[in-house]
Amino acid sequence: MCPDIRLSFFIATAYKPIMDQKFISIIANELGVREFQVQNTVSLLREGATVPFIARYRKEMTGSLDEVQIASIRDRYERMLELEKRREAIIASIMEQEKMTTELEKLLHEATTLSELEDIYLPFRPKRRTRAIIAREKGLEPLAKIVMSQQAIDPYERARAFVNPEKDVNSPEEALAGARDIIAEWVNENKSSRERIRNLFNRSSAITSRPVKGKELEGIKYEAYFDWSEPLMKAPSHRLLAMLRGENEGYLKLGIEPETEDALESLNRLFVKASNESALQVKEAIKDSYKRLLQPSMETEFRQIAKERADLEAIRVFAENLRQLLLAPPLGQKTVLALDPGFRSGCKLAILDRQGQLIHNETIYPHPPQNEVKLASAKIQTLVKAYKIEAIAIGNGTAGRETENFIKKIPFDTNVLALMVNESGASVYSASDVAREEFPDYDVTVRGAVSIGRRLMDPLSELVKIDPKSIGVGQYQHDVNQPLLQKGLEDIVVSCVNKVGVELNTASKNLLTYVSGVGPVLAAKIVEYRNKKGKFESREELKKVPRLGDKAFEQSAGFLRIRESENPLDRSAVHPESYPVVFRMAQKLGCSVSELMKSEELRKQLNLSEFITPTVGLPTLTDIMQELAKPGLDPREKFDFFEFDKNVNSMDDVRPGMTLPGIITNITNFGAFVDIGVHQDGLVHVSQIADRFVKDPNQFVKLNQKVMVKVLEVDKDRKRIQLSMKGLNSQDVREKG
């Protein structure tokens, strides 16, 4: 799917010109924004505008909504469209059955949720041959109505009139059983009863987990859930997903429901209107309806609700981790020697120029079994001197720490940084079509080393080539809704790429793909044009790229940079549509645009209100002034050097009580994982992150953050390290915002 415009609803559909005003109101109320903001955002999305473009360049129209709010409006609007499609399908079905009434149609149009809509439709939904249908075929519906009226009569006596052996009703008891089946269906299909039980499930249902009989030993990893119960709506995402995984694998049996007595009491209050024999029959029917129909139906519904909630939370955690990883500080344009470490197969070595191009590769064998330490050391010294290497990137996988120690013992004539690089996903990239296209003449080992080196230079540019799910910074990513996960992660990649901006003359096709309004087809066309014609001289030249029309130019131009352009605005995030405004500013001051950008004194002389137009308001003008002050500023933090404890290289070196430096590699709801340089990340449980209570670890720590940790426990057999950050990171671990 094209990652820049995934709004097929808005582009392809002519479903409705603009959604009914009541739905605009619902979205505005749910998200806490004003109706005009929703209306204008929906209009822009329908016209094909991307979320980053709207957030950055259409602030006047949206009231300065941010990307999160715009994406929320988009997602809620899509769900509303799905609701409308379902509503039309239901109306068509009831009309086809010739059962539509004015009152029913009014109810269907007033329904604002899918569950409400389905409840109304339930009596009309085509059914398989149910017990109630069979009872009606036996002519027992009149008896069901008599019993349901709960008159002071003897139901057994009335039931005698319905005994009919030809219709397989052989006794009053059988007749009453059939009548109860019909009443049970009425109870199940009653809108009020479903609302009551749904509210009860929402308030007080519990999820319980038990082992599948005979599978206790095989499923021992789920032992924590062999006798588990907790309120469904309070169950954290990671625990719910773990239990569902255990159930899917056949080791756990889950149940979701409130107290049965509470449910029956609520239904009895609704339907039982007397205290006689008929009322007892109704109570019996209610009990059957709840256990056989209502409870299973609601359990299915609330399983789905809970799963969706858990999925969204897991995706949120994954997406936040991915954002932090993509926006990790870049080392920048340096000549890099990259090493993909290994023991028996050696260390794959790749040298990259300042633009990240491969200029040399070979293999060295400093570790067992070859132990060619002197030869490898001499080779590294020679290469560092010959290619004027500024930094050495070392993958943190197998033999990573050993390779780091080997490199740091080599004496160099110049100051060369030696840095460990998280290589998660590098092997996925090296075997991908993208890598084969980029390096058709090299094997996967060389491609992997190149990826490690480039990841040090510019994490964002390299990581966009890898499926985000392969980077390893999520929780239960294989258990959640995959299309929803893909969409959420793509949103993050698009957001990060456009936040940083892309140099048009050096960006890869993969990076360009994520620029607002571009996508894979236009990205390929841009690279093809660049290869044939040479460097782009200006943003305006983009319009010469085949198939890149006015709309694509509008969406993309502001996020593309041309550092060597004669027009200094082409190096900034000022959109070309706003260039005339900047020219008027310079003209007002009698200076050039370059002088205006260089001089704070000149900019202070401007009265922004003089430049407001019907399409350019104060928010855009404020953004322009910020860009003129720092054109094309990279929003990522500056690169920070880090190294592990030199005396700790494996789990054998780790002892309880030690205080060690580490890097946060993953964040989940239950804590943060920290790499301390021993090939096994340790866990800082959420209770050990800070001195006070922490609900969301993402509020206190971030991916790739350098922290100090204390070792609490080491379990070599299970390869588990328990860590604490309490009292160790007062300057680094603090609540964000």
C-alpha positions in Angstrom: 0.0 0.0 0.0 1.3 3.5 -0.9 2.4 5.0 2.4 1.8 8.6 1.5 -1.9 8.5 0.7 -3.8 5.6 2.3 -7.1 7.3 2.4 -9.0 5.3 -0.2 -12.2 6.2 1.5 -11.6 9.8 0.8 -10.3 9.6 -2.7 -12.1 6.7 -4.3 -15.5 7.0 -2.7 -18.4 9.3 -3.7 -20.3 7.9 -0.7 -21.4 11.3 0.5 -20.2 14.7 -0.5 -19.6 15.5 3.2 -20.7 13.5 6.1 -24.0 14.3 7.8 -23.6 17.2 10.2 -24.6 15.0 13.2 -21.5 12.8 12.6 -19.2 15.8 12.3 -20.7 16.8 15.7 -20.1 13.4 17.2 -16.4 13.3 16.1 -15.8 16.9 17.4 -17.4 16.0 20.7 -15.4 12.7 21.1 -12.1 14.3 20.2 -12.7 17.6 22.1 -12.3 19.9 19.0 -14.6 22.3 17.2 -16.9 21.3 14.4 -15.2 23.5 11.8 -11.9 21.8 12.5 -13.4 18.4 11.8 -15.3 19.6 8.7 -12.2 21.3 7.2 -9.9 18.4 8.0 -12.3 15.9 6.4 -12.5 18.1 3.3 -8.7 18.3 3.0 -8.4 14.5 3.5 -11.0 13.9 0.8 -9.1 16.1 -1.6 -6.0 13.8 -1.1 -4.0 15.9 1.4 -1.8 13.9 3.7 -1.7 14.2 7.5 1.8 15.8 7.7 0.9 18.4 5.0 -2.4 19.4 6.7 -0.7 19.7 10.1 2.2 21.8 8.7 0.7 23.9 6.0 -3.0 24.2 6.6 -3.1 25.4 10.2 -5.6 28.2 9.4 -8.1 25.7 8.1 -7.8 23.3 10.9 -7.3 25.6 13.8 -3.7 24.4 14.2 -4.6 20.7 14.8 -1.5 18.5 15.3 -0.8 15.2 13.4 -2.3 13.1 16.2 -5.6 15.0 16.2 -5.8 14.9 12.4 -5.1 11.2 12.2 -7.7 10.6 14.9 -10.3 12.5 12.8 -9.3 10.5 9.8 -9.6 7.2 11.6 -12.9 8.1 13.3 -14.3 9.3 10.0 -13.4 6.0 8.3 -15.2 4.1 11.0 -18.3 6.4 10.5 -18.2 5.6 6.8 -18.1 1.9 7.6 -21.1 2.4 9.9 -23.0 4.2 7.1 -22.3 1.3 4.7 -23.5 -1.2 7.3 -26.7 1.0 7.9 -27.5 1.0 4.2 -27.0 -2.8 3.9 -29.3 -3.4 6.9 -32.0 -1.0 5.6 -31.8 -2.8 2.2 -32.2 -6.2 3.9 -35.2 -5.2 5.9 -36.8 -3.5 2.9 -36.3 -6.7 0.9 -38.1 -8.6 3.7 -40.9 -6.0 3.4 -40.8 -5.4 7.1 -39.7 -1.8 7.2 -41.8 0.7 9.2 -41.5 4.4 9.6 -40.6 3.9 13.3 -38.0 1.2 12.5 -36.4 3.3 9.8 -36.2 6.3 12.2 -34.5 4.0 14.8 -32.0 2.8 12.2 -31.1 6.3 11.2 -30.7 7.5 14.8 -28.3 4.7 15.7 -24.8 6.1 16.3 -22.8 2.9 17.1 -22.4 -0.4 15.3 -23.7 -2.4 18.3 -26.8 -0.2 18.5 -27.4 -0.8 14.8 -26.9 -4.5 15.1 -29.3 -4.8 18.1 -32.0 -3.1 16.1 -31.4 -5.5 13.1 -31.1 -8.6 15.2 -34.8 -9.7 15.0 -34.7 -9.3 11.2 -31.3 -10.9 10.6 -31.6 -14.1 8.5 -31.2 -17.0 10.9 -30.4 -20.7 10.8 -33.2 -22.9 12.1 -33.2 -22.0 15.8 -35.2 -23.6 18.6 -37.6 -20.6 18.5 -38.2 -21.0 14.8 -38.9 -24.7 15.3 -41.4 -23.8 18.2 -43.2 -21.3 15.9 -43.5 -24.0 13.2 -45.2 -26.1 15.8 -47.8 -23.3 16.4 -46.6 -22.4 19.9 -46.1 -18.6 19.4 -49.7 -17.8 20.7 -48.9 -19.8 23.9 -45.6 -17.8 24.3 -47.6 -14.6 24.1 -50.1 -15.9 26.7 -47.3 -16.9 29.1 -45.4 -13.6 28.5 -48.5 -11.6 29.5 -48.1 -13.2 32.9 -51.8 -13.3 33.6 -53.1 -15.2 36.7 -53.8 -18.4 34.9 -52.5 -21.9 35.0 -50.0 -22.1 32.1 -50.1 -25.9 32.1 -53.9 -25.9 31.5 -53.5 -23.4 28.7 -50.7 -25.4 27.2 -53.0 -28.5 26.9 -54.7 -26.8 24.0 -51.4 -26.7 22.1 -50.7 -30.4 22.4 -50.5 -31.8 18.8 -48.7 -35.1 18.2 -48.8 -34.4 14.4 -46.5 -31.4 15.1 -44.4 -33.3 17.6 -45.9 -31.6 20.7 -46.8 -34.5 22.8 -47.5 -32.9 26.2 -48.2 -29.6 28.0 -44.6 -29.7 29.2 -43.3 -29.9 25.6 -45.6 -27.1 24.6 -44.4 -24.9 27.4 -40.7 -25.7 26.6 -41.3 -24.5 23.0 -43.0 -21.3 24.3 -40.0 -20.7 26.6 -37.7 -21.0 23.6 -39.7 -18.3 21.8 -39.7 -16.1 24.9 -35.9 -16.6 25.3 -35.4 -15.4 21.7 -37.6 -12.3 22.5 -35.5 -11.5 25.5 -32.3 -12.0 23.5 -33.5 -9.7 20.7 -35.0 -7.0 22.9 -33.1 -3.8 22.5 -33.4 -2.8 26.2 -32.3 -6.2 27.5 -29.2 -6.1 25.3 -28.4 -2.6 26.5 -28.7 -3.7 30.1 -26.5 -6.7 29.8 -24.0 -4.7 27.7 -23.8 -2.1 30.4 -23.4 -4.8 33.0 -20.6 -6.4 31.0 -19.0 -3.0 30.6 -19.2 -2.2 34.3 -18.4 -5.5 36.0 -17.4 -8.3 33.7 -14.3 -10.3 34.7 -11.9 -12.2 32.5 -10.9 -15.6 33.9 -8.2 -18.0 32.7 -7.8 -21.7 33.4 -5.4 -24.3 32.0 -6.8 -26.7 29.4 -7.1 -30.1 31.1 -4.1 -32.3 30.3 -2.0 -29.4 28.8 -0.6 -28.0 32.1 3.0 -29.3 31.5 3.1 -28.5 27.8 1.9 -25.0 28.5 3.9 -24.3 31.6 5.1 -20.9 30.2 1.5 -19.7 30.8 1.5 -20.9 34.4 0.8 -17.4 35.7 -2.6 -17.6 34.1 -3.6 -21.1 35.2 -5.9 -19.6 37.9 -6.4 -16.0 37.0 -9.2 -13.6 37.2 -9.4 -9.8 37.0 -11.9 -7.0 35.8 -11.8 -7.1 32.0 -11.7 -3.3 31.6 -8.7 -3.0 33.9 -6.7 -5.8 32.4 -3.5 -4.3 30.9 -2.8 -4.8 27.2 0.2 -7.0 27.5 -1.6 -9.4 30.0 -4.7 -9.7 27.9 -2.7 -10.4 24.7 -0.6 -13.0 26.6 -3.8 -14.8 27.7 -5.3 -14.7 24.3 -2.1 -16.1 22.8 -2.2 -18.9 25.4 -5.8 -19.6 24.3 -4.9 -19.6 20.6 -2.1 -22.0 21.3 -4.5 -24.4 23.1 -3.1 -24.1 26.6 -5.6 -21.7 28.3 -9.4 -21.5 28.4 -10.8 -18.0 28.9 -14.1 -16.7 30.0 -15.6 -13.2 30.1 -18.8 -12.4 32.0 -20.2 -10.6 35.1 -21.8 -12.3 38.0 -24.7 -14.4 36.6 -27.0 -13.5 39.4 -26.6 -9.8 38.6 -27.4 -10.4 35.0 -30.5 -12.4 35.8 -31.7 -9.9 38.3 -31.4 -7.1 35.8 -33.3 -9.1 33.2 -36.0 -10.2 35.6 -36.6 -6.5 36.6 -37.2 -5.8 32.9 -39.5 -8.7 32.0 -41.1 -10.2 35.1 -44.3 -8.3 35.9 -46.1 -10.6 38.2 -45.8 -13.2 40.9 -47.5 -16.3 39.6 -47.0 -19.5 37.6 -46.7 -17.7 34.3 -44.0 -15.4 35.7 -42.1 -18.5 36.8 -42.2 -19.7 33.2 -40.9 -16.3 32.1 -38.1 -16.4 34.7 -37.0 -19.9 33.4 -37.0 -18.6 29.8 -34.9 -15.6 30.9 -32.4 -17.8 32.6 -32.1 -20.0 29.4 -31.9 -16.9 27.2 -29.1 -15.4 29.2 -27.0 -18.6 29.4 -27.6 -19.9 25.9 -28.0 -16.6 23.8 -27.2 -13.3 25.6 -24.1 -14.2 27.6 -22.3 -15.9 24.6 -23.2 -13.0 22.3 -22.0 -10.4 24.8 -18.9 -12.4 25.6 -18.0 -12.5 21.9 -18.7 -8.7 21.6 -16.6 -7.9 24.7 -13.8 -10.2 23.6 -13.6 -8.2 20.4 -13.8 -4.9 22.3 -11.1 -5.9 24.8 -8.9 -7.3 21.9 -9.2 -4.0 20.0 -8.4 -2.0 23.1 -5.3 -4.2 23.7 -4.3 -4.0 20.1 -4.5 -0.2 20.1 -2.4 0.0 23.2 0.2 -2.4 21.9 0.3 -0.6 18.6 0.6 2.8 20.5 3.6 1.4 22.4 5.2 0.0 19.3 4.6 3.2 17.4 6.1 5.4 20.1 9.2 3.1 20.3 9.5 3.3 16.5 9.2 7.0 16.5 12.0 7.3 19.0 14.2 4.9 17.0 13.6 6.7 13.7 14.4 10.1 15.3 17.5 8.8 17.0 20.4 11.3 16.7 22.5 10.8 13.5 26.3 10.8 13.5 26.1 12.7 10.3 28.2 12.7 7.2 31.4 10.9 8.2 33.6 8.3 6.6 32.7 5.1 8.4 34.2 1.7 8.7 31.4 -0.7 9.5 31.8 -4.2 11.1 29.2 -7.0 11.1 30.8 -9.1 13.9 31.1 -12.9 13.8 33.3 -15.7 15.2 33.8 -18.6 12.8 32.7 -16.7 9.7 34.7 -13.6 10.6 33.8 -10.0 10.8 32.4 -8.5 7.6 34.0 -5.1 7.0 32.5 -2.3 4.8 33.9 1.2 4.3 31.4 3.9 3.4 32.1 7.4 2.2 30.5 10.5 3.7 27.4 10.0 1.5 27.1 6.4 2.7 28.3 4.8 -0.6 30.2 1.5 -0.3 33.9 2.0 -1.4 35.6 -1.1 0.0 34.8 -4.4 1.7 36.5 -7.5 3.0 36.5 -10.0 6.0 38.8 -10.1 9.0 39.2 -13.0 11.5 40.2 -11.6 15.0 38.2 -14.2 17.0 38.3 -18.0 17.5 38.8 -20.3 15.8 41.2 -18.4 13.5 42.4 -15.9 16.1 44.2 -13.7 13.4 44.4 -10.8 15.9 47.6 -9.2 14.7 46.7 -9.5 11.0 43.2 -8.1 11.6 44.6 -5.3 13.7 47.1 -4.3 11.1 44.4 -4.4 8.4 42.2 -2.1 10.4 45.0 0.3 11.0 45.9 0.4 7.3 42.3 1.0 6.2 41.7 3.7 8.8 44.7 5.6 7.6 44.1 5.0 3.9 40.4 6.0 3.9 40.7 8.7 6.6 38.1 6.9 8.7 36.3 9.1 11.2 34.1 6.5 13.0 33.9 2.7 13.3 30.4 1.2 13.6 30.2 -2.2 15.3 27.0 -4.3 15.2 25.8 -5.4 18.6 24.9 -9.0 17.7 27.0 -12.1 18.1 30.6 -11.3 18.9 29.7 -7.6 19.1 31.3 -6.9 22.5 34.4 -9.0 21.6 34.8 -7.0 18.4 34.4 -3.7 20.3 37.1 -4.7 22.7 39.4 -5.8 19.8 38.9 -2.4 18.1 39.5 -0.4 21.2 42.9 -2.0 21.7 44.1 -0.9 18.3 46.3 2.3 18.4 45.3 4.9 15.8 47.2 8.0 14.7 44.0 10.0 14.8 40.9 10.2 17.1 38.5 7.6 15.7 35.1 7.0 17.4 34.3 3.3 17.9 30.5 2.9 18.5 28.2 -0.1 19.0 25.1 0.0 16.7 21.8 -1.8 17.3 21.7 -4.1 14.3 18.1 -5.3 14.8 16.6 -5.8 11.3 19.9 -5.5 9.5 19.7 -9.2 8.4 16.1 -8.6 7.2 17.3 -5.7 5.1 20.4 -7.6 3.7 18.1 -10.3 2.3 15.4 -8.0 1.0 14.6 -7.0 -2.6 15.6 -3.4 -1.6 19.1 -4.6 -0.7 19.5 -6.8 -3.8 18.5 -3.9 -6.0 20.9 -1.6 -4.2 23.8 -4.1 -4.1 23.2 -6.7 -6.8 26.9 -7.8 -6.9 27.4 -8.3 -3.1 26.2 -11.0 -0.7 24.0 -10.6 2.4 27.0 -10.3 4.7 28.3 -7.2 2.9 24.9 -5.6 2.7 24.4 -6.2 6.5 27.7 -4.4 7.3 26.7 -1.5 5.0 23.3 -1.3 6.8 25.1 -1.1 10.2 27.3 1.7 9.0 24.5 3.7 7.5 22.4 3.2 10.6 25.1 5.1 12.6 25.3 7.9 10.0 21.5 8.4 9.6 19.2 6.0 11.4 16.1 7.4 9.7 17.3 7.0 6.1 18.4 3.4 6.7 15.5 2.2 8.9 12.8 3.2 6.3 14.2 0.3 4.1 13.1 -2.3 6.7 9.6 -3.5 7.6 9.0 -1.8 11.0 7.8 -5.1 12.5 11.3 -6.5 12.0 13.0 -3.9 14.0 12.1 -5.5 17.3 10.8 -2.6 19.4 7.2 -3.7 20.0 5.2 -6.1 22.2 3.0 -8.9 20.9 3.3 -7.4 17.4 2.3 -10.8 15.8 -0.8 -11.0 17.9 -2.4 -7.7 17.1 -4.6 -6.7 14.2 -2.0 -6.7 11.4 -3.6 -4.2 9.0 -4.1 -1.8 11.9 -0.5 -2.3 13.0 0.8 -1.7 9.5 -1.2 1.5 9.2 -0.1 2.8 12.6 3.5 2.1 11.9 3.4 3.6 8.4 1.8 6.7 9.9 4.8 7.0 12.3 7.4 6.5 9.5 5.6 9.1 7.3 5.5 11.5 10.3 9.2 11.1 11.1 10.4 11.4 7.5 8.4 14.6 6.9 9.3 16.1 10.3 13.0 15.8 9.5 12.7 16.7 5.8 14.5 15.0 2.9 17.5 16.2 0.8 16.2 15.8 -2.7 19.5 15.3 -4.4 20.8 12.5 -2.2 17.7 10.7 -0.8 17.1 7.1 -1.7 14.0 5.9 -3.5 12.9 4.3 -0.2 13.2 7.5 1.8 11.4 9.5 -0.9 8.6 7.1 -0.9 7.5 8.3 2.5 7.5 12.0 1.6 4.1 13.5 1.7 2.4 13.2 -1.7 5.1 11.1 -3.3 4.8 7.3 -2.9 6.8 4.5 -4.5 5.9 5.3 -8.2 6.8 9.0 -8.0 9.9 8.2 -5.9 11.2 6.0 -8.6 10.4 8.7 -11.2 12.3 11.3 -9.1 15.4 9.1 -8.8 15.2 8.2 -12.6 15.0 11.9 -13.5 17.9 12.8 -11.1 20.1 10.0 -12.6 19.4 11.3 -16.2 19.4 15.0 -15.7 21.7 15.4 -12.7 21.0 17.3 -9.5 17.9 19.3 -9.0 18.7 23.0 -9.0 15.4 24.1 -7.4 12.1 22.9 -6.0 10.4 24.3 -9.1 12.3 21.7 -11.2 10.3 19.0 -9.5 7.4 19.9 -11.8 9.5 18.5 -14.7 9.5 15.0 -13.2 7.1 12.8 -15.3 3.7 12.2 -13.6 4.5 14.6 -10.8 1.5 16.9 -11.1 0.4 20.0 -9.2 -1.2 18.1 -6.4 1.9 16.0 -5.7 4.0 19.1 -5.9 1.8 20.9 -3.4 1.9 18.0 -1.0 5.6 17.3 -1.2 7.6 20.4 -2.0 7.7 21.8 1.6 9.3 18.6 2.9 12.0 18.4 0.3 15.3 20.3 0.7 17.9 21.4 -1.9 20.9 22.6 0.1 22.8 23.9 -3.0 19.8 25.8 -4.5 20.3 29.4 -5.5 17.0 30.2 -3.7 17.8 30.0 0.0 14.1 29.1 0.7 14.6 25.8 -1.1 16.8 24.8 1.8 14.0 25.5 4.4 10.6 24.1 5.3 8.9 27.2 3.9 6.5 26.0 1.3 6.8 27.4 -2.2 3.3 28.7 -2.0 4.5 31.0 0.7 7.6 32.3 -1.1 5.7 35.4 -2.3 5.1 36.3 1.3 8.8 36.1 2.2 9.6 38.2 -0.9 7.2 40.9 0.3 8.9 40.8 3.7 12.3 41.3 2.1 11.0 44.0 -0.1 9.4 45.8 2.8 12.8 45.9 4.5 14.7 46.7 1.3 16.9 43.6 1.6 17.4 40.2 0.0 15.8 37.0 1.2 19.3 35.8 2.2 19.9 38.9 4.3 16.5 38.5 5.9 17.3 34.9 6.9 20.7 35.8 8.3 19.6 38.9 10.4 17.5 38.6 13.5 17.5 42.4 13.7 15.8 42.7 10.3 13.2 40.0 11.2 12.4 41.8 14.4 11.4 44.9 12.3 8.5 43.0 10.7 4.9 43.4 11.8 3.4 40.0 10.8 -0.2 41.4 10.9 0.7 43.4 7.7 1.2 40.1 5.8 -2.0 38.4 6.7 -4.1 37.4 3.7 -7.3 35.4 3.3 -5.2 32.2 2.9 -2.1 33.1 5.0 -2.8 33.7 8.7 -0.7 34.2 11.8 0.0 30.5 12.4 1.7 30.2 9.0 3.5 33.5 9.3 4.9 32.4 12.7 6.1 29.1 11.2 7.8 31.1 8.4 9.6 33.3 10.8 10.9 30.3 12.7 12.1 28.7 9.5 13.9 31.9 8.4 15.7 31.9 11.7 16.8 28.3 11.4 16.3 27.1 7.9 16.0 23.3 7.5 17.0 22.7 11.1 17.2 19.0 11.9 14.8 18.4 14.8 16.7 15.4 16.0 19.0 15.6 19.1 22.7 15.8 18.7 24.7 12.6 18.7 25.8 11.4 22.1 28.8 9.1 22.6 28.2 6.0 24.8 30.2 2.9 25.9 29.5 -0.1 28.0 31.4 -1.1 31.2 34.7 -2.6 29.9 34.7 -5.3 32.5 31.3 -6.7 31.7 31.1 -8.7 28.5 28.8 -11.7 29.3 26.2 -12.8 31.8 29.0 -14.5 33.7 30.4 -11.0 34.5 27.1 -9.7 35.9 26.5 -9.8 39.7 23.6 -8.5 41.8 24.4 -5.1 43.2 26.4 -3.9 40.2 25.7 -0.5 38.8 26.2 -0.4 35.0 25.6 1.9 32.0 23.0 0.7 29.5 20.9 1.7 26.6 17.1 1.3 26.5 16.3 -1.0 23.6 12.5 -1.5 24.0 9.7 -0.1 26.0 6.5 -2.0 27.0 3.6 -1.4 29.4 5.3 -3.6 32.0 8.7 -2.0 31.8 11.8 -1.2 29.8 14.5 -3.5 28.4 18.1 -2.3 28.7 21.2 -3.5 26.8 24.1 -3.6 29.3 26.5 -5.2 26.7 26.1 -8.9 27.5 24.0 -10.1 24.5 21.0 -10.4 26.8 18.8 -7.4 27.6 17.8 -6.9 31.2 14.3 -5.9 32.3 13.6 -2.8 34.4 10.1 -3.6 35.7 7.7 -0.6 35.6 7.9 -0.6 39.5 11.7 -0.1 39.2 11.9 2.8 36.7 11.6 5.7 39.1 11.4 6.5 42.8 7.6 7.1 42.5 4.7 5.2 40.9 5.0 5.0 37.1 1.9 4.0 35.1 3.3 4.5 31.5 7.0 3.9 31.1 7.0 6.0 28.0 6.4 9.1 30.2 9.8 8.6 31.9 12.1 6.9 29.4 12.7 6.8 25.7 14.3 4.4 23.2 18.1 4.6 22.8 18.3 6.6 26.1 21.5 6.2 28.0 20.8 5.2 31.6 22.5 3.8 34.7 21.0 0.6 36.1 21.5 -1.5 39.2 21.5 -5.3 38.9 18.8 -6.9 41.1 18.9 -10.5 40.0 20.7 -12.7 37.4 19.1 -16.0 36.3 21.6 -17.6 33.8 19.4 -20.7 33.2 16.4 -18.7 32.1 18.6 -15.9 30.6 16.9 -13.2 32.6 18.4 -10.1 34.2 16.3 -8.0 36.6 17.4 -4.4 36.8 16.5 -1.2 38.6 16.8 2.5 37.8 15.6 3.9 41.1 17.7 6.7 42.4 20.2 6.4 39.6 19.0 8.7 36.8 17.7 11.9 38.4 18.9 14.0 35.5 17.8 11.6 32.7 14.6 9.9 33.9 12.0 12.5 34.4 8.4 12.9 33.4 8.1 14.3 29.9 6.0 17.4 29.1 
